[in-house]
Amino acid sequence: MAVQFLIPLAVGALVLAGCTKAVTEVRKSRPLATLEGSEWSPLTPGATEQFVAFKAGGDIAGNGGCNNFFGQYTQDGPKLTIGALASTKKMCATGMEDEAAFMKNLQDTRRAEATHKSLTLYGAEDNILMELKRRDWD
């Protein structure tokens, strides 16, 4: 008698689990309306220390690989402008050129395309400056 109820219950659980995965996959690829509250790292191999965090109120912070930085950003739909960035002034034995390029790409950004998992930054001539992955995705 108990088997009669277990089979439909098990089938129902499998269907719900499949629906949850489908919804999660759709959400990952859906465009992200705002960058506020998100953190991103470049896809570039070896850039494990680099990241940028878009905070509330237009604040931006992160690490270029050696130095911490902070500044301001504005976002209006896909339009993204990152202002001048201030940073600590440590000198590291390696990676200073990569850090300078990372921060320059951030400041040269004029447009962004983002999903919940990926962010692409574009320059003034609509050229791709940098591709990043979500760091704080659960």
QUIDA-V318547 format. One line per field, one symbol per residue. ss: DSSP state (H for helix, E for strand, L for the rest). phi: phi as a letter, one per 20 degrees, with the letter a starting at -180 (. if undefined). psi: psi as a letter, one per 30 degrees, with the letter a starting at -180 (. if undefined). A space follows every 50 residues. Layout:
BEGIN
ss = ???
phi = ???
psi = ???
END
This chain:
BEGIN
ss = LHHHHHHHHHHHHHHHHHHHHHHHHHHHHLELLLLLLEEEEELLLLLLLL EEEELHHHEEEEELLLLEEEEEEEEELLEEEELLLEELLLLLLLLHHHHH HHHHHHHHLLEEEEELLEEEEELLLLLEEEEEEELLLL
phi = .ffgefffffffffffffffffffffffefgefbegndcccffggnefef acceefmnecbrceocdecbrcccccmffccdfgdebfcfddfcnfffff fgffgffefcbcccdfdccdddefemefeadcdfedff
psi = efeefeeeeeeeeeeeeeeeeeeeeeeefkkkekfkglkkklfkkfhffk lkkjllggkklakgfekkllallkkjbfkkkkakkkllhlklelgeeeee eeeeeeffkflkkkafflkkkkaeggkkekkllkegk.
END
